[in-house]
Amino acid sequence: MPDPLAWVGSAARFAAPLVLLWLAVFFGRSLRPGATPLIERIARQSTPALPEALRRYTRRLTALWCVYFMVAAALTATTSLATGPLSLAVWAGSVVLFVGERWLRPQLFPGEVFPGLAQQVRDTWSVWRTKA
């Protein structure tokens, strides 16, 4: 008789890679021709008339997150450290990308005004919530 705890352990091992892969697909499908990149949709919540330079930036940023999620999914799927140190590294990498981008954006676009963190979270939620 199969051990039910072994099945739970196997399922848990692949939960993180599957979630990361889903995020990569979710971000990546918004990069198709004719689609509006996910991060551009979020940015347009606070700034509907987004300048062309920011539109290019948001497309590249969406692609960067997509690649990050794919690499993280591959690493967590292929290593036994997926539930320990690597899982923490994925979270830390996400925080570094997010915080680093929030620091870099005003440096690249000094004339632009960007929403604060709370507004950015609300904008992100409104885009994710209305996604059909």
C-alpha positions, 0 to 999 in steps of 0.5 A: 500500500502506498504511503500517503505521507510520501505522496504529500511530500512529493506534491509539496516538493513540486508546489513551488516550481509549479507556482513559479512556472505559473507566474512565468506563464502569467507574466509571459503571456502578456508579452505576446504581440498585441498584448499589454505587458502586465507591469505596464497595465499595473503602471497605467493604473496610476499613470494612464498616459504612460510615456513611450520610454516607460512603456518600453521599460515596463515591457523589459521589466515584465520579461525580466520577471518572467525569466526570473520565475522560469529560472527559479522554477527550474532550480527548485524543481531540480534540486533537493534544496527546494524546501529549504535554502533555495526556497529562501533564496527565491524569496530573497531574490524576489525581494531584491528584484522588487526593491532594486527596481523601486530604487532604479526606476526614479534614477532612470526616469528622474522627471517622473512621479511614481506611486508609493508602495501602498498605491502600487500594491492597490494598483497591482491588486486591481489588475490581478483582480480584474484579470479574467 
